[in-house]
Amino acid sequence: MPKPNFRFTHFDLKEQRAGTVIEVTLSAVNNVRLMTAPNYQRFTEVLDFKYVGGIAKKSPVRLTIPDSGHWHLVVDMEGHHGLAESSVKMIGGSAGQKRA
């Protein structure tokens, strides 16, 4: 089965409530993609997938969880010079801070 042909960092955000804000800190310009568990599976299988986010030119970036459920965050270098160092912090959510 094919895998993405670029480097990425994956954060499993577990179950989150709608409205929880995710703050992502980056060391360089990268893509920041927030997606559901089924869409993350499609991402890893190089199929079409849906996500919230996009190119992050400034840090930190804040994204809001649109629906309650199991969420994943991917920071990737597709179309950029290298993979950024990244960290994720939940604002108003139940999870603590996660680092890559």
ABEGO torsion letter per residue (X at the ends): XBBBABBBBBBBAEBBBBGBBBBBBBABBBBBBBBBAAAAAAAAAGBBBBBBEEBBABOBBBBBBABBEBBBBBBBABGBABBBBBBBBBBGBABBBBBX
